[in-house]
Amino acid sequence: MTCFSSADESAHYGFSVCMLLEQYRDGLRWEDDGVVELGTGDATAIADVVTALPELRVHSYDISAPSVVQARKNIAARGVDDRYTVELGDFFDQADAVGGPPVGTVISNPPYIPAPDRDILMPELWGGVNGNDLVLQLLKSGYDNVITAVASYSDPEATVRTAEHHGYRVANFLAVGLDFGPYSSEPKVREHIRRLCADGHGWADDDGYMVAVALFTRTDAVPGNRADQLLRALQLSV
Ligand SMILES: C[S@@+](CC[C@H](N)C(=O)[O-])C[C@H]1O[C@@H](n2cnc3c(N)ncnc32)[C@H](O)[C@@H]1O
C-alpha cells in the first residue's frame, strides 16, 4: 500500500481550499474552531494552505498507515505540526466517536474512483459503484460547510441534488480539467467510467475529466447558489 500521488489534482485541491477559506473567512468563521479533513494523503497540499493562513488549524484523518507516516514527515518539514495534526483511522468512525461534528467546516479531496468493487489499484480510493459514496456520506454528517472535490464522472448531479435535499447551497467552486491518471486509467475503472457516463451519471471524454472543489454551505452568512453553474462546469447539461 502506498500514498495517493497525483500532483495536479492535489495542487488544485490545495489552491481551491485556500481560496475558498480566504474568500468566505467571515461567514465560515474557521478561525474559531478550525476545520477537519477527510483523507490527508501525503499532506503537502493542505500543509501549504496552513502555512499561508496563520490562523488556520486542521485536524485530519486517513485510513492509510503509510500516508499518515509520510504526512507527519511532510507537515513537520514545513514547521506546521502545531496547527496541522493527523490521525490514523476512518474519518466517520472518529467523528462518531466524539459525538458528531464538533466543528463547522470539513474539507476533503475524497476517494471518488467509481468501480464495481474495491479491488482496484489503490482500494482506499474506491468511492463506491458511482464514485460519490464518501461525498454523500460527508453531506449527511451534519457539518454546516463541506468543501469537497466533485468529479465529473462520479455522478455529480446526484451529489448536488443530495446536497440540496440536506439544505446545502453551492456557494462557489473552482473547476479544472484533468487527464486520466494512474487510478482512473486502470482498464476496469475506465470501462466502468465509460458505462456510467453513457448511462447519464457523469461526464468524461477520451483523455480526461473535470474536477471541481466546491463549497457546499447551509450558513446564512455565506450567500448565493451556483449549483447549476457547478454542474455545467462539470459538463453536465442542466
Ligand atoms: C484522493 S486522496 C486525497 C489525499 C490528499 N488530500 C490530496 O489531495 O493529495 C484520498 C485519501 O483519503 C483516504 N481515505 C479514504 N477513505 C477514508 C476514510 N474513510 N477516512 C479517512 N481517510 C480516508 C485515502 O487513504 C487517501 O489518502
The ligand as an SDF file (V2000), in Angstrom:
LIG
                    3D

 27 29  0  0  0  0  0  0  0  0999 V2000
   -7.8190   11.2960   -3.2490 C   0  0  0  0  0  0  0  0  0  0  0  0
   -6.8020   11.0360   -1.8210 S   0  0  0  0  0  0  0  0  0  0  0  0
   -6.5070   12.7210   -1.3140 C   0  0  0  0  0  0  0  0  0  0  0  0
   -5.2810   12.9370   -0.4710 C   0  0  0  0  0  0  0  0  0  0  0  0
   -4.9010   14.4210   -0.2360 C   0  0  0  0  0  0  0  0  0  0  0  0
   -5.9610   15.1290    0.4540 N   0  0  0  0  0  0  0  0  0  0  0  0
   -4.5900   15.0980   -1.5390 C   0  0  0  0  0  0  0  0  0  0  0  0
   -5.4630   15.7450   -2.1260 O   0  0  0  0  0  0  0  0  0  0  0  0
   -3.4520   14.9570   -2.0020 O   0  0  0  0  0  0  0  0  0  0  0  0
   -7.9830   10.4420   -0.6590 C   0  0  0  0  0  0  0  0  0  0  0  0
   -7.3950    9.9790    0.6680 C   0  0  0  0  0  0  0  0  0  0  0  0
   -8.4690    9.6020    1.5340 O   0  0  0  0  0  0  0  0  0  0  0  0
   -8.0730    8.4840    2.3280 C   0  0  0  0  0  0  0  0  0  0  0  0
   -9.3190    7.8510    2.8180 N   0  0  0  0  0  0  0  0  0  0  0  0
  -10.1440    7.0180    2.1630 C   0  0  0  0  0  0  0  0  0  0  0  0
  -11.2180    6.6920    2.9020 N   0  0  0  0  0  0  0  0  0  0  0  0
  -11.0710    7.3410    4.1000 C   0  0  0  0  0  0  0  0  0  0  0  0
  -11.8430    7.4000    5.2970 C   0  0  0  0  0  0  0  0  0  0  0  0
  -12.9940    6.7340    5.4110 N   0  0  0  0  0  0  0  0  0  0  0  0
  -11.3790    8.1620    6.3200 N   0  0  0  0  0  0  0  0  0  0  0  0
  -10.2070    8.8360    6.2170 C   0  0  0  0  0  0  0  0  0  0  0  0
   -9.4290    8.8130    5.0840 N   0  0  0  0  0  0  0  0  0  0  0  0
   -9.8540    8.0790    4.0480 C   0  0  0  0  0  0  0  0  0  0  0  0
   -7.2280    7.6650    1.3690 C   0  0  0  0  0  0  0  0  0  0  0  0
   -6.3720    6.7840    2.0600 O   0  0  0  0  0  0  0  0  0  0  0  0
   -6.4700    8.7720    0.6070 C   0  0  0  0  0  0  0  0  0  0  0  0
   -5.2400    9.0790    1.2180 O   0  0  0  0  0  0  0  0  0  0  0  0
  1  2  1  0
  2  3  1  0
  2 10  1  0
  3  4  1  0
  4  5  1  0
  5  6  1  0
  5  7  1  0
  7  8  2  0
  7  9  1  0
 10 11  1  0
 11 12  1  0
 11 26  1  0
 12 13  1  0
 13 14  1  0
 13 24  1  0
 14 15  1  0
 14 23  1  0
 15 16  2  0
 16 17  1  0
 17 18  1  0
 17 23  2  0
 18 19  1  0
 18 20  2  0
 20 21  1  0
 21 22  2  0
 22 23  1  0
 24 25  1  0
 24 26  1  0
 26 27  1  0
M  CHG  2   2   1   9  -1
M  END
$$$$
